[in-house]
Amino acid sequence: MISNYNDVMIDNVLALISAIRDRANRFLTERMERHGLHGLVTSHGNILYNLFIHKEMSMKELSRVTGKDKSTVTALVNKLHPDHALEIRRRHACH
């Protein structure tokens, strides 16, 4: 009986976390729209926030702090550039 109660409680907590995440994402998306950042998702906001704080980061660093793989971060950054005043610097390999 206790196990069943714990399962129900866990299900309720997970449902609540999911609802909070959905509301937070809607809130953040609406705020970005209000500030002229149209067509962006919360992952873009996370990238913009980190670049604002750190000023310059590699794709690898952005990938680590956002929890996204490098190809996803590259796609997100490419959507931000140049519409949102991002400068992308390519690193050249040293020989």
Residue, then its C-alpha position, 0 to 999 in steps of 0.5 A: m500500500i505504501s509503495n502504491y502511495n509513493d508511486v501516486m505521489i511521484d506521478n503527481v510531483l512529475a505532473l506538477i514539474s511538467a506544468i511548471r516547466d510549460r508555464a515557465n517556457r510560455f512566460l519566457t517566450e512571451r517576454m522575448e517577444r515583448h523585447g523584439l526577439h521574435g521567433l525564438v525559443t527558450s533555448h535561444g534565451n539560454i544562449l543569449y543569457n550565457l553570452f551576456i554574462h560571459k561575453e564570448m564563449s566557444m560552441k563547446e562551452l555553450s554546449r556544456v552550459t546549456g546541456k545541448d549537443k554541439s550541433t544543436v547549439t550551432a543551429l541555435v546560434n546560426k538562427l540568432h546571427p546576424d539578426h540579434a547582433l551576434e558575432i561568430r568568430r571562426r577559429h583557425a587550426c594552427h599547424 
